[in-house]
Amino acid sequence: MVDEETPLTGGSPTLGQKVIVLNIERIRFFGLLGGAVLLFTGLFVSTYAVNFPVKENPSSFWDKLLHGAPSDFDSTQTFIYQLFGFNHTCTLLDFNPSKTIAALIIMLHTLPCCFFVVCHYLRITAQTDPKYANLQKTTVILTPIQFIVFIYFYMVFVNSPDGEYGTEEGMHKFTLHYLPYMLWQLGMLLMGIQQCWFIALKGMIPFSWITPLMMWRYVQFMIFLFIVYSWFCWSFILGSPAWDTSTPMGLLLAKTIMYGWDIVAVVVPTVMAWYESTDGNDTMLVFKELQ
């Protein structure tokens, strides 16, 4: 019999429920911070434990760490260095044991980011104000892309760029290594677009001196960097380099784009996520069995 104690959802009043209050921007912050943990760990392990190119009698880990023995990792011999004329930050993660450790630590980045992507989708689509209509339509498309490219980011560790430079096999291995990284970059770009759009509409920009127009310019610059970065890498893969990195100016430009992307796509969102997490806009997750 239905009475005043019967739940409107049809569930039993004896089943109870679990309520979790959290701030998803804090989750995003820790996910983005996980990328820094990954790189610093890779730097440490590559410096003290990686033997590349392989030597018959490398110094031990402890000799390097405690007694100042030189590192057995020569980054100038990597495929990436020989291809571009300089190393990307991922070079720190490409050789064992650094690669194996990095493949575990990357979960500190991908799992929180995937959790955020799902929660952010729910947060946006739950808005009832008509001004969110276009963002909600776009979110239905952007969210699955972000989730998939983040969760498969680990493929950069499966496809190591450790082939011989100048060979078709070596370039093939690098291409398979670069693809999941480029898609991860796309995911970060889409997250940036979605996030800037949302906080601008909601009036939650954490710094009073930042205007919605400035946010839009930031997004445009991020799109520009992604396009140039991708064009640069693919031009080398296809055998027609966009510009000569053997010159000081060409090398500086290439490094500026690489590190500029890291700042714009990772460092800035990390800072924004922290300040956004302090505004009290928490989220409540309710778990309740219906029968």
N, C-alpha and C positions, 0 to 999 in steps of 0.2 A: 504494500500500500504506500502511496506517495503521501508524504507529510512535509511539514516545514523544515525537517532536518534532512530531507533527501537532496543530495547535490544536484545542481542544475545540469551538470555534465553527465549525470546518470551513474556516477561512480558510487561505491559503497563508502559511507561515512567512517567505517572502521579501518579503511586502508591507509589513511593519512597522506601526508605529502612532505616533500623535502624542498626547502627554499634556499637558494644560494644567491647571495648578493656579491657582486664583483664589479670591477671597473675594467671593461674590455680594452681601454686605451693603455692601462697598466700591463695587460697581457701583451699587447702589441709592442710596448716599450721593451719588455724582457725578450720578446722574440727578435726584435731588431738588434738588441744588445748581444744576443747570442752569436750574431755574425762576427762581432769584434772578438768575442771569446774564441771563436773558431780560428781567426787569423793569428791571434797572438799565440795560441797553442801550436798552430802550424809553424810559426816562426821559431818557436823554442825547439820543437821536435826536429824540424828540418836542420837546424843549426847544429844540434848535438847528437842526433841519432841517424840521420839519413846518410847513406853511402852512395853518392852519385856524382860522376860516373863511377861504376863499381871498381873499388881498389882491393887488392888481395889482402893487405894488412892495414885496415883502417884503425884509427884511434878508437878507444872505447868511449862509451857515453860518459863515464866517470872521469876519464882523462881530460875530455873536453870541458866538462862542467867544473871540475875541481882543480885541474892542473894547467888549464890554459892551452891544451892541445888544439891545433887548428881544425876547423870544421872540414869534414869530408864531403860536404855538399857544395858543388860548383854550379851555381845557378846559370852561369854563362854557357853551359853545355846543354841546357834544356832545349827541346824542340821549339818552345814558345820564344825563347830568347833568340835563337837562330833565325826564326821566321820574322819576328817584328823588330829585332835589334834591342829589345829590352824585355824584362819579365813582367808579367801580370802578377797581382797579389796571389792569385790561385796557385802559382808555382810553389808556394810554401806548403801546398796541400796535395801535391801530385805524386809524391813518392813515399813508399813505405819506409818506416812505420807511420809516418805522418798521415798518409792517406787513410789508413785504417782507423786511426784515432779520430781524424776529421769526419769520417763517415758516421761515427757515433755522435760526436759533438754537434753535428749539423742538426740533429733533432732538437737541440735547444733553440734553434731558429725556426725550422719548418713547422714543428708541432704547435707552438704558440701562434705563429702567423696563420696557419690553417684554421685554428680555433677562432682567431679574431675575424677572419674572412667570413666564416659562417655566422658568427654573432653580429657582425656589422651588416650582413645581408638582412638578418632579422630586424635589426634596429632601423634600417632604412625603410624596409617594406612595411614596418609597423606604423610609420608616420601617417597621419590622417589629413594633414594640411595639403591642399591641392598644389602648393608650390613645389612639393617633392615629387610630383608625378613623373617628370622627365627623368629625374635621377633614379626613381624606382624602376622605370622601364630599362634604363641603361644597366642598372645593377643586376638585373636578371641575366644579362649577357656577361658582364664583367666578372661576377663572382665565381662561376664555374671555371673560367679561364685561370683566375688567380689560384684557386684551390688546386687545380691539376698541376700547374707549373711549379707551385711551391712543393707539393708532395713528391714530385718526381725530380726535384733538384738534386737528389742524391746520385743521379746518373752521371754527374760530373766526376764522381769518384769511381764509378764502374768503368767509364770510358777514359782511361788515362792517356794524356798526350805524350806518350813515352816512345813514340816511333822514331825511326831514323829520319833526320832532316834531309830533304831532297828526294824522298821516295814517295810514291803514290800511297803506299800503306801508311806512312807516317802522317801524311796530310789527311787521310781518311780517319785515322784515330783522333787527330786533333779536331776535325770537323764534328765528330760524334761527341767529343768533349765540350766543344763550344756551344752546340745547339741547346742543351739544357740550361747552360748559363745565360744565353741570350733570352731564352723563354722566361727564366727567373727575372731577368731585367724587365721584360715585358710585364710580368706580374707586379713588380715593384712600381712600374709606371702606372698601371691601372689602379693599384691601391692608392697611389698619390692623387690621381684624378678623382677617384671616388671620395676619398677622405676630404680633400680640399673643397669639393662641391658640397659635401654634407655640412661641414662646419661653417661654411659661408652662408648656406641657407638657414642654418639653425642659429646663427649669430654667436657661435662659440669659439671664434678665433682667439687663441689664448693670449695674444699680445695686442694691446690697444692700437699700436702704431701700424699694424698690418691690416690692410684693407682687402676686400674681396677682389679688387682689380689686381692687387699685388699677388694674391694667391693664383689668379688666372695667369699672370705673367710667369710665375714660378712653374706652373704646369706646362706652359708653352715651352719654356726653356728646358724642362725635363724631357719633353717630347723631342725637341731639337737634339739634345745630347744623345738620346737613345738612337735616333736615326743615324747621326754621324758616327757613333760608336759602332753600330751594326754594319754600316757601309764600310768603315775602315777595316774591320775584321774580315768581312766577306771579300773585300777587294784583294786581300792577301791570299785568302783561300783559293780564289779563282785565278790567281797568278797575275793580277794587274793591280799592284799596290796603289792606294789612293794618293800617297805621297811618299817621299823618300825619308825614312826614319834614320838613315845613316848620317844625316846632317844634323848639327846641333838644333836648328830651328824645327826641323821635322820631328826630331825626338822629343823636344820640349812640347810641341803641339800634341803629339800622341799621348804623352804622359799627363798633360793637362786634361785631356778628355777623359782618360781612365780615372784619375783621382778626382776630377770634377764630378764624374758620375757618382762615385762613392760618397762624396759630400752631399750632393743634391738629392740622391735617391735613398741614402741610408742615414747619414749623420743628421741632416735636417729633420726627417720624419721621426727619428729617435728622440730628438729634443722636443719636437712638437707633441709627440705621444706622451712624454712625461708631464709636460705642462697641462695638456688636455686631461690627463688622469687626475689632476688636482682640483678640478672644477666641481666635483661632487656629482657629476652626471653618471651615477652608477646604474648597473643593470641587474634585474632580478630574474633568476632562472627558477622556474617552478617545475618540479617533477612529481607527477601524481598519476597513480594507476586509476584507470576508469572502471575496472572490474576485477 
